[in-house]
Amino acid sequence: MWIVWSYDDGVLCITDDREKAVSEYEETKQWYKDMFDGEFDGDERVILAKVEKVFYCHDTGKPVIEYDDEGNEIELKDETYWDWKEDTF
């Protein structure tokens, strides 16, 4: 997994495709060079990084269940539970 980040825009892309990440990095780097000609001050930067681990929430697909006043289960339409997941690359 690869991530490209820039000072101005934050995360630009997260992908498993290294070529796509490198392309995004190079395009953004060129944009910075074209935008800031000569001397400037600031913390402008673009980062291309290989991700080793990612921790995120994901949709479990399990429907959310609530209970009415009589204690009967009610399955909420279009609502599902979420849970945490971690991937290591």
N, C-alpha and C positions, 0 to 999 in steps of 0.2 A: 504494500500500500504506500502511496506517495501523497504528499501534501505540498501545495504551493501557497505561500502567504506573502502579502505585501503590506507595507506600512499604512498606505492609504485605505486599502479595501479589506484588510484582514484575510480570511481564508478565501482563496480564489478557486481552488479545486482540490478534491480528495478523490483519488482514483487508484485502481490497481494497474493501470496502464502507464508504465514508465515513460513511454514515448509521448503520450499526451501531457504528462506532467512536465517533462522537459520542454516541450513546445510552449506550454503556458508560461513557464518560467522565462524562456528566451523572449517571447513576445512582450511580457511585462517588463523585463529588463530593458528591452529596446524602447518601450514606451517611456520609461523613466529617463533614459539617455536623451530621447527626443524632446521630452517635456522640460527637463532641467539642463539647459545648455550653459556652460560656464560655471561660475562659482555660485554656490547656494549654501544655505545653512538648514539643518534639520536632520532627522534620523531616517532618511529615505532608505529603504532596503526591500529586497525580494529574497525569499527563502524557499529553496527546494529541499525537502527533507523526506527521508525514508522513514516510514512509521514502523515501529517495532510492536507496539501494542495499542489497542483502542478499546475504550470502555464507553459503552453507550446504552441507551434504552432502546428497546424494540417491542413491536406489537406482538403479543403472544397469540393473538387470534381467538383467545378465550373470551366469550361474551361477559359483560359486566352483569352481575346479578344483584338485585336489590329486593327488599321485602316490603309488601304492603302492610296495612294496619292489622291484618289478620295473620300475618306471618307467612303468607304465600310468596313463593319466589316469582320475581318478575325479571325476565331477560330484557335488558335495555337494547333496543335496536340501534345499530350503527355505533355502538360503544364497546370497546374491548379493553382488556387489561394489558398493561405494559410491564415489562420486567427489565432487569439489567443483564447485559451480556458483555463479555470481554473476548476479543480475538487477539491472538499472538501470531506474528508473521515471521 
